[in-house]
Amino acid sequence: MNTAERVRQEMRRFEASLPRLMPLYADRWVVFRDGDIVSLHDTEEQAYRAGLEAFGRHGGHVVAKVAEKRVIPLSAVVAYQKRG
């Protein structure tokens, strides 16, 4: 399996785990792999560096904030507005 597919699978696992993780780790950054948290961090940069150190650039892990997913409605009109 290539790295991109592994990351997609881990992201799905992470999102499915959010209801369990939110009460314990809300607003913390995590390195997530093999369906579980590998490490906890206060900042995105700390989590990113820990993930690289543990698994390398192609480790197939996810660095994410434990937070509710926010849906941002976007109209096609906004996407195609002229700028300038």
Rosetta blueprint (number, residue, H / E / L):
1 M L
2 N L
3 T H
4 A H
5 E H
6 R H
7 V H
8 R H
9 Q H
10 E H
11 M H
12 R H
13 R H
14 F H
15 E H
16 A H
17 S H
18 L H
19 P H
20 R H
21 L H
22 M H
23 P H
24 L H
25 Y H
26 A L
27 D L
28 R L
29 W E
30 V E
31 V E
32 F E
33 R E
34 D L
35 G L
36 D E
37 I E
38 V E
39 S E
40 L E
41 H E
42 D L
43 T L
44 E H
45 E H
46 Q H
47 A H
48 Y H
49 R H
50 A H
51 G H
52 L H
53 E H
54 A H
55 F H
56 G L
57 R L
58 H L
59 G L
60 G L
61 H L
62 V E
63 V E
64 A E
65 K E
66 V L
67 A L
68 E L
69 K L
70 R L
71 V L
72 I L
73 P L
74 L L
75 S L
76 A H
77 V H
78 V H
79 A H
80 Y L
81 Q L
82 K L
83 R L
84 G L
